[in-house]
Amino acid sequence: MPRISVIGAAMPQLKKKKRVAAYARVSMETEMLLHSLSAQVSYYNALIQKNPDWEFAGIYADEGISGTGTAHRDDFNRLVADCDAGKIDMVLVKSISRFARDTVDTLTVTRRLKELGIDVYFERERIHSISDEGELLLTLLASFAQEESRSISENVKWGIRKRFEQGIPSGHKAPYGYEWDGEMYRAIPEQGEVVKEIFARYLSGASAYGIAKELSKRGITGQKGVPMDDSTIKFILTNPSYTGSMLLQKNFISEGHTRKRNKGELPMYMVEGMFESLIPQGDFEKAQLIREQRADAAANKNPVLTAFSGLVRCGECGCSVSRRTTKYGKKWNCNTRERKGKTECGLRPVYETELEQAAARALRLEAFDGDAVKREVGQIVINKDSIEFRMKNGQNREVMRAYRKGHGAFSQKITCGCCGRKLECDYWKMGPKGQKKRYRVWVCRGCSFHRLLDDEFREAVAEVLGREDYEPRFVKEVSGVTAYEDRFEFHFVEGKVVEWQRK
């Protein structure tokens, strides 16, 4: 007999929707332009939602940001990162100039997205970047946009420099000690006395750091309400405004769109009578002479520049991070933490070996390459739990921190539940069963609290926080741990307390 097999009806496959996002940008934070940005966002929201073949993947918008670079365009960089993560299939943009005014930036990003199979559609020019003719048209039109931006920039610079020649400042932002009354800068009596004290103490031999420390103790703050530091004092000591004169064009914007100190590249203009004088000209000149003499005496005759020099910033307070030599090796310290203490910044130092390993991982290299770092990395941000590499092409890459010497993540965070002292890391040569083996332990120097095995504490941390990357998470999320004979109490930054029963 013939055999009969039943073939079930094939389930129709649903067409996968294309995940579409949009990018919008305005370059000045005026009310009219912000309204334009709001209109762009509303338009793209409605456009994507009404297309049945599209799935809404988000609107990315930057307010008041120039299109001549990508470093400070947070949403643009977030868009590129989400494209890298495979969350987007297509990007809609109003025009090439809204995407970027720099030809290199436009082509670099669109080529990168094209390699990922992501199409960027420029509505005004009706160009799909993924098409064969797209790149040729993009090159031509992006060049026009860049030239237009350069022309506008040159016209603005010309106008500002002409006003400088006439002694007219660009804006009326007053330095510490002054306020603008519509005609000139008038001294604020209380702040003016502080300025006079700063110059008098400096001329009598005090350091900028010592002056700042004393003023901070007395609760005297700068313009923004924060305590003065040595950099604020140095700025006051070098500002000729306190003698009654105003120096115009001290800084300028370079061709690379970066702000630079004017060291003779352009003329400067000294305008007298713009400020109410607080300091005699002779005292000001003496202060400059003292600064030069101290700088010569403390100069580093053999500065060592590394691949990371000038790139590293603190993710906790935003201050710069400097290289230091210790008996354990080279490490990078936050300057705020180093000068003002752990209470002002909680960032722990990162060893240079760890920084090199993180750079190799971020750049996807088998071994560290300093030239590659200089070539590709624009900035490195050290966080408590990670190291963030901000690339020159606009991409951000993050590497979790790996704390050196095993106990680096826990140092100064474990408190004895008996006497309240911090536990210190040590080594136990005999071990709990008398065997001749070195064990890392945590001990209390203030009472008879039993040695705490580092392995047991790590087991507790791993169970409370999760098995992966528990050390960097511990540094970021846990404010401290109280150790008792029968339990550990984990105190989290957010306020909650978790108990772990000891075996």
C-alpha positions as CSV (number, residue, x, y, z in Angstrom):
1,M,0.0,0.0,0.0
2,P,1.2,3.5,-0.7
3,R,2.3,5.4,2.4
4,I,0.9,8.8,3.0
5,S,2.8,11.5,4.9
6,V,1.2,14.7,6.1
7,I,3.1,17.9,5.2
8,G,2.0,20.7,7.5
9,A,1.1,24.1,6.3
10,A,4.2,26.4,6.3
11,M,3.9,29.3,8.7
12,P,4.3,32.5,6.8
13,Q,7.4,34.4,7.8
14,L,6.8,37.9,9.0
15,K,9.0,40.5,7.3
16,K,11.5,41.9,9.8
17,K,11.0,45.6,10.4
18,K,13.9,47.9,9.8
19,R,15.1,49.6,13.0
20,V,15.3,53.3,12.1
21,A,16.7,56.2,14.2
22,A,17.1,59.9,13.4
23,Y,19.8,62.4,14.3
24,A,19.2,66.2,14.7
25,R,21.5,69.0,15.7
26,V,21.4,72.8,16.2
27,S,24.7,74.7,16.7
28,M,23.5,77.6,18.9
29,E,21.3,77.6,22.0
30,T,18.9,80.4,21.0
31,E,15.2,80.1,21.5
32,M,14.4,80.0,17.8
33,L,17.0,77.3,17.1
34,L,15.9,75.1,20.0
35,H,12.4,75.4,18.6
36,S,13.9,74.2,15.3
37,L,15.4,71.2,17.1
38,S,12.1,70.4,18.8
39,A,10.4,70.5,15.4
40,Q,13.0,68.2,13.9
41,V,12.5,65.7,16.7
42,S,8.7,65.8,16.4
43,Y,8.9,65.4,12.6
44,Y,11.2,62.3,12.7
45,N,9.2,60.8,15.5
46,A,6.0,60.9,13.4
47,L,7.8,60.0,10.2
48,I,9.2,56.7,11.6
49,Q,6.1,55.7,13.5
50,K,3.8,56.0,10.5
51,N,5.9,53.7,8.3
52,P,4.7,50.1,8.7
53,D,8.0,48.7,7.6
54,W,10.0,50.6,10.2
55,E,10.6,50.1,13.9
56,F,11.3,53.2,16.0
57,A,14.9,53.0,17.3
58,G,15.2,56.5,18.9
59,I,15.9,60.1,18.2
60,Y,19.4,61.4,18.9
61,A,19.7,65.2,19.3
62,D,22.5,67.6,20.3
63,E,21.7,71.2,21.4
64,G,24.0,74.1,21.0
65,I,26.9,72.0,19.6
66,S,29.1,72.9,16.6
67,G,29.2,70.4,13.8
68,T,32.9,71.0,13.1
69,G,33.9,68.2,15.4
70,T,32.4,65.1,17.1
71,A,34.3,65.0,20.4
72,H,31.6,67.0,22.4
73,R,28.5,65.8,20.6
74,D,27.2,63.3,23.2
75,D,24.2,62.1,21.3
76,F,26.1,61.7,18.1
77,N,28.6,59.5,19.8
78,R,25.8,57.6,21.5
79,L,24.2,57.0,18.1
80,V,27.5,55.6,16.7
81,A,27.9,53.4,19.7
82,D,24.4,52.0,19.3
83,C,25.1,51.3,15.7
84,D,28.2,49.4,16.7
85,A,26.1,47.5,19.2
86,G,23.7,46.4,16.4
87,K,20.7,48.3,17.6
88,I,20.1,50.3,14.4
89,D,19.6,49.5,10.7
90,M,19.1,53.0,9.3
91,V,19.7,56.6,10.3
92,L,17.7,59.6,9.0
93,V,19.4,63.1,8.9
94,K,18.0,66.4,7.7
95,S,21.1,67.3,5.7
96,I,24.8,66.7,5.5
97,S,25.6,69.9,7.4
98,R,23.5,68.7,10.3
99,F,25.4,65.4,10.4
100,A,28.9,67.0,10.3
101,R,30.5,70.1,8.7
102,D,33.9,68.3,8.4
103,T,34.4,66.2,5.3
104,V,36.7,63.8,7.0
105,D,34.2,63.2,9.9
106,T,31.3,62.7,7.5
107,L,33.1,60.2,5.3
108,T,34.7,58.4,8.3
109,V,31.5,57.8,10.1
110,T,29.4,56.9,7.0
111,R,32.0,54.5,5.8
112,R,32.2,52.9,9.2
113,L,28.4,52.5,9.3
114,K,28.3,51.2,5.7
115,E,30.7,48.4,6.7
116,L,28.1,47.4,9.4
117,G,25.4,47.5,6.8
118,I,23.8,50.6,8.2
119,D,22.4,53.2,5.7
120,V,22.5,57.0,6.5
121,Y,19.8,58.9,4.5
122,F,20.3,62.6,4.0
123,E,16.8,64.0,3.2
124,R,17.7,67.4,1.7
125,E,20.3,65.9,-0.7
126,R,18.3,62.6,-1.2
127,I,21.4,60.6,-0.7
128,H,21.7,57.0,0.7
129,S,25.2,56.5,2.0
130,I,25.0,52.8,1.3
131,S,24.4,53.3,-2.4
132,D,27.2,53.1,-5.0
133,E,27.0,56.7,-6.0
134,G,26.5,57.9,-2.4
135,E,30.1,58.3,-1.4
136,L,31.0,60.5,-4.4
137,L,28.1,62.8,-3.8
138,L,28.8,62.9,-0.1
139,T,32.4,63.9,-0.7
140,L,31.4,66.8,-2.9
141,L,28.6,68.1,-0.8
142,A,30.4,67.6,2.5
143,S,33.3,69.7,1.1
144,F,30.8,72.5,0.3
145,A,29.4,72.3,3.8
146,Q,32.9,72.4,5.3
147,E,33.9,75.4,3.2
148,E,30.7,77.2,4.1
149,S,31.5,76.6,7.8
150,R,35.0,77.9,7.3
151,S,33.8,81.0,5.6
152,I,31.3,81.8,8.4
153,S,34.0,81.2,11.0
154,E,36.5,83.5,9.3
155,N,33.9,86.3,9.1
156,V,33.1,86.0,12.8
157,K,36.8,86.0,13.7
158,W,37.4,89.1,11.5
159,G,34.6,90.9,13.3
160,I,35.9,90.0,16.8
161,R,39.5,91.0,15.9
162,K,38.3,94.4,14.5
163,R,36.5,95.1,17.8
164,F,39.7,94.1,19.7
165,E,41.6,96.7,17.6
166,Q,39.1,99.3,18.8
167,G,39.4,98.2,22.4
168,I,36.0,96.5,22.6
169,P,36.0,93.2,24.5
170,S,34.0,90.2,23.3
171,G,31.5,90.0,26.1
172,H,31.6,91.4,29.6
173,K,32.3,88.4,31.8
174,A,33.9,89.8,35.0
175,P,36.9,88.1,36.7
176,Y,36.8,87.5,40.4
177,G,36.6,90.8,42.4
178,Y,34.6,92.7,39.7
179,E,31.2,93.3,38.3
180,W,30.2,95.1,35.0
181,D,28.1,98.2,35.6
182,G,27.5,99.0,31.9
183,E,30.5,101.3,31.5
184,M,33.4,99.7,33.2
185,Y,34.3,96.9,35.7
186,R,33.7,98.0,39.3
187,A,35.4,96.3,42.2
188,I,33.2,94.3,44.6
189,P,34.5,95.5,48.1
190,E,34.6,92.1,49.9
191,Q,36.2,90.3,46.9
192,G,38.6,93.2,46.2
193,E,40.0,92.9,49.7
194,V,40.6,89.1,49.1
195,V,42.5,90.0,45.9
196,K,44.7,92.5,47.7
197,E,45.4,89.9,50.4
198,I,46.4,87.3,47.8
199,F,49.0,89.6,46.2
200,A,50.3,90.8,49.6
201,R,50.8,87.3,50.9
202,Y,52.4,86.1,47.7
203,L,54.9,89.0,47.7
204,S,55.7,88.2,51.3
205,G,56.8,84.6,50.3
206,A,53.6,82.5,50.6
207,S,52.9,79.9,47.9
208,A,49.8,79.8,45.8
209,Y,48.9,76.4,47.3
210,G,49.3,77.8,50.9
211,I,47.2,80.9,50.1
212,A,44.4,78.7,48.7
213,K,44.5,76.4,51.7
214,E,44.2,79.3,54.1
215,L,41.4,81.0,52.2
216,S,39.5,77.7,52.0
217,K,39.8,77.2,55.8
218,R,38.1,80.6,56.2
219,G,35.3,79.6,53.8
220,I,36.2,82.1,51.1
221,T,35.0,80.8,47.7
222,G,35.5,81.8,44.1
223,Q,33.0,83.1,41.6
224,K,31.1,79.8,41.3
225,G,30.9,79.2,45.0
226,V,33.5,76.5,45.2
227,P,36.7,76.8,47.3
228,M,39.7,78.4,45.7
229,D,42.6,76.1,44.7
230,D,46.1,76.9,43.7
231,S,45.2,77.2,40.0
232,T,42.6,79.9,40.9
233,I,45.3,81.8,42.9
234,K,47.8,81.6,40.0
235,F,45.1,82.9,37.5
236,I,44.5,85.9,39.8
237,L,48.2,86.6,40.2
238,T,48.8,86.7,36.4
239,N,45.7,88.7,35.4
240,P,46.6,92.3,34.5
241,S,43.0,93.3,35.0
242,Y,43.7,94.0,38.7
243,T,46.0,96.8,37.7
244,G,43.2,98.5,35.8
245,S,44.1,97.4,32.3
246,M,42.5,94.8,30.1
247,L,44.4,92.5,27.7
248,L,42.4,91.5,24.6
249,Q,43.0,88.4,22.4
250,K,44.9,86.4,25.1
251,N,43.5,83.3,23.4
252,F,42.4,82.3,19.9
253,I,40.7,79.4,18.1
254,S,43.1,77.5,15.9
255,E,42.4,75.9,12.5
256,G,41.8,72.7,14.3
257,H,39.0,74.3,16.3
258,T,40.9,74.2,19.6
259,R,41.3,77.1,22.0
260,K,45.0,78.1,22.3
261,R,47.0,80.6,24.4
262,N,48.2,83.4,22.2
263,K,52.0,83.3,22.4
264,G,52.7,85.8,19.7
265,E,50.8,84.2,16.8
266,L,48.3,87.2,16.8
267,P,48.6,90.8,18.1
268,M,47.3,91.5,21.6
269,Y,45.8,94.8,22.7
270,M,46.1,96.4,26.2
271,V,43.1,98.7,27.0
272,E,43.7,101.0,30.0
273,G,40.9,102.2,32.3
274,M,38.5,99.3,31.8
275,F,38.9,98.1,35.4
276,E,38.9,99.9,38.7
277,S,42.5,99.4,39.9
278,L,43.1,97.1,42.9
279,I,46.8,96.3,42.7
280,P,49.7,98.8,41.8
281,Q,51.5,98.0,38.6
282,G,54.8,97.6,40.5
283,D,53.4,94.9,42.8
284,F,51.9,93.1,39.8
285,E,55.3,93.1,38.0
286,K,57.0,91.8,41.2
287,A,54.5,89.0,41.4
288,Q,55.4,87.9,37.8
289,L,59.1,88.0,38.6
290,I,58.6,85.8,41.7
291,R,56.6,83.3,39.6
292,E,59.3,83.1,37.0
293,Q,62.0,82.6,39.6
294,R,60.1,79.8,41.4
295,A,59.3,78.1,38.1
296,D,63.0,78.1,37.1
297,A,63.9,76.7,40.5
298,A,61.4,73.9,40.3
299,A,61.6,73.1,36.6
300,N,61.7,69.5,35.6
301,K,64.9,69.3,33.6
302,N,64.2,65.8,32.2
303,P,60.4,65.6,31.5
304,V,59.3,62.1,30.5
305,L,56.4,62.1,28.0
306,T,54.5,58.8,27.6
307,A,51.8,57.7,25.2
308,F,49.2,58.8,27.9
309,S,50.6,62.3,28.6
310,G,47.9,64.9,28.4
311,L,45.2,62.4,27.7
312,V,44.1,61.1,31.2
313,R,41.2,62.7,33.1
314,C,39.4,61.7,36.3
315,G,35.9,60.5,35.8
316,E,34.9,61.3,39.4
317,C,35.8,65.0,39.6
318,G,37.0,65.9,36.1
319,C,40.5,66.9,37.2
320,S,43.6,65.9,35.3
321,V,45.5,62.7,36.3
322,S,49.3,62.7,36.6
323,R,52.0,60.1,36.5
324,R,53.8,59.2,39.7
325,T,56.7,56.9,40.6
326,T,56.2,54.6,43.6
327,K,58.0,51.6,45.0
328,Y,55.4,49.4,43.4
329,G,55.8,50.9,40.0
330,K,54.5,53.8,37.9
331,K,50.9,54.8,38.6
332,W,48.5,57.6,37.6
333,N,46.9,59.7,40.4
334,C,44.0,62.1,40.3
335,N,45.4,65.6,41.1
336,T,42.4,66.5,43.3
337,R,42.8,63.4,45.4
338,E,46.5,64.0,45.7
339,R,46.2,67.7,46.7
340,K,43.0,67.7,48.8
341,G,42.7,64.1,50.0
342,K,40.4,61.1,49.6
343,T,37.3,63.0,50.9
344,E,37.4,65.3,47.8
345,C,37.8,62.5,45.2
346,G,37.4,58.8,45.7
347,L,39.2,57.7,42.6
348,R,41.9,55.1,43.3
349,P,45.2,55.3,41.4
350,V,45.6,53.1,38.3
351,Y,48.9,51.4,37.6
352,E,50.6,52.1,34.3
353,T,50.8,48.4,33.5
354,E,47.0,48.2,33.9
355,L,46.5,51.3,31.8
356,E,48.6,49.8,29.0
357,Q,46.7,46.5,29.1
358,A,43.4,48.3,29.0
359,A,44.6,50.4,26.0
360,A,45.6,47.2,24.2
361,R,42.1,45.7,24.8
362,A,40.4,48.9,23.8
363,L,42.4,49.2,20.5
364,R,42.0,45.4,19.9
365,L,45.8,44.9,19.8
366,E,47.7,41.8,20.9
367,A,50.2,44.0,22.8
368,F,50.4,47.6,23.9
369,D,51.4,50.1,21.2
370,G,52.1,53.7,22.3
371,D,52.0,55.1,18.8
372,A,48.6,53.6,18.2
373,V,47.3,55.3,21.4
374,K,48.7,58.7,20.3
375,R,47.2,58.2,16.8
376,E,43.7,56.9,17.7
377,V,42.8,58.1,21.3
378,G,41.6,61.6,22.0
379,Q,41.0,61.2,25.8
380,I,41.1,58.6,28.5
381,V,38.7,58.8,31.4
382,I,39.5,56.8,34.6
383,N,36.3,55.8,36.5
384,K,36.1,53.8,39.7
385,D,35.0,50.7,37.9
386,S,36.2,51.2,34.3
387,I,38.6,53.0,32.0
388,E,36.9,54.8,29.1
389,F,38.8,55.4,25.8
390,R,37.3,58.3,23.8
391,M,38.6,57.8,20.3
392,K,39.3,60.5,17.8
393,N,36.8,59.0,15.4
394,G,34.0,59.7,17.9
395,Q,33.7,56.1,19.2
396,N,33.8,55.3,22.9
397,R,35.3,52.0,24.2
398,E,35.1,50.9,27.9
399,V,37.3,48.4,29.7
400,M,36.6,47.2,33.2
401,R,39.4,48.0,35.7
402,A,41.5,45.1,37.0
403,Y,42.8,46.1,40.5
404,R,46.5,45.2,41.0
405,K,47.9,43.1,43.9
406,G,44.6,41.4,44.5
407,H,43.4,43.5,47.5
408,G,43.6,46.9,45.9
409,A,39.8,47.1,45.5
410,F,39.1,46.3,49.2
411,S,41.8,48.5,50.8
412,Q,40.5,50.9,53.5
413,K,36.9,49.6,53.0
414,I,36.7,46.8,55.5
415,T,36.0,47.9,59.1
416,C,36.4,45.7,62.3
417,G,33.0,45.1,63.9
418,C,34.6,44.9,67.3
419,C,36.6,48.1,67.6
420,G,35.8,50.1,64.5
421,R,39.4,50.2,63.0
422,K,40.1,49.5,59.4
423,L,41.4,46.1,58.6
424,E,44.9,45.9,57.0
425,C,46.1,43.5,54.5
426,D,48.8,41.0,55.6
427,Y,50.2,37.5,55.0
428,W,49.8,34.5,57.2
429,K,52.6,32.1,56.7
430,M,51.2,29.0,58.5
431,G,47.5,29.1,57.4
432,P,44.5,28.0,59.4
433,K,45.6,24.3,59.6
434,G,49.3,25.0,60.3
435,Q,50.5,24.2,56.7
436,K,53.5,26.1,55.4
437,K,51.7,28.2,52.8
438,R,51.3,32.0,52.5
439,Y,47.7,33.2,52.8
440,R,46.6,36.7,52.2
441,V,44.5,37.9,55.2
442,W,42.9,41.0,56.7
443,V,43.9,41.8,60.3
444,C,42.8,44.3,62.9
445,R,45.7,46.1,64.7
446,G,43.4,47.4,67.5
447,C,41.8,44.3,69.0
448,S,41.9,40.5,69.0
449,F,39.6,40.1,65.9
450,H,40.5,36.8,64.2
451,R,42.3,36.9,60.9
452,L,40.0,37.2,57.9
453,L,41.1,35.1,54.9
454,D,41.0,37.1,51.7
455,D,39.6,34.1,49.9
456,E,36.6,34.0,52.2
457,F,36.0,37.7,51.8
458,R,36.2,37.4,48.0
459,E,33.7,34.6,48.1
460,A,31.3,36.9,50.0
461,V,31.8,39.8,47.6
462,A,31.3,37.5,44.5
463,E,28.0,36.2,46.0
464,V,26.7,39.6,46.9
465,L,27.7,41.4,43.7
466,G,27.8,38.7,41.1
467,R,30.7,36.5,39.9
468,E,31.9,38.7,37.1
469,D,33.9,41.9,37.5
470,Y,33.1,42.0,41.2
471,E,36.2,44.1,42.2
472,P,35.4,47.2,40.0
473,R,31.8,46.9,41.0
474,F,32.8,46.8,44.7
475,V,34.8,50.0,44.4
476,K,31.9,51.8,42.7
477,E,28.8,50.4,44.5
478,V,30.0,49.6,48.1
479,S,30.9,52.4,50.5
480,G,32.2,49.9,53.1
481,V,32.0,46.5,54.8
482,T,31.8,45.8,58.5
483,A,33.3,42.4,59.4
484,Y,32.0,40.5,62.4
485,E,32.9,37.0,63.7
486,D,29.6,35.6,62.2
487,R,28.8,37.9,59.3
488,F,29.7,40.7,56.9
489,E,27.5,43.8,56.5
490,F,27.8,45.3,53.0
491,H,26.9,49.0,53.1
492,F,26.1,50.2,49.6
493,V,26.5,53.8,48.3
494,E,22.8,53.9,47.5
495,G,22.0,53.3,51.2
496,K,21.0,49.6,51.4
497,V,22.7,47.1,53.7
498,V,23.2,43.4,52.8
499,E,24.3,40.7,55.3
500,W,26.4,37.7,54.4
501,Q,26.6,34.9,56.9
502,R,30.1,33.5,57.5
503,K,30.6,29.8,57.5
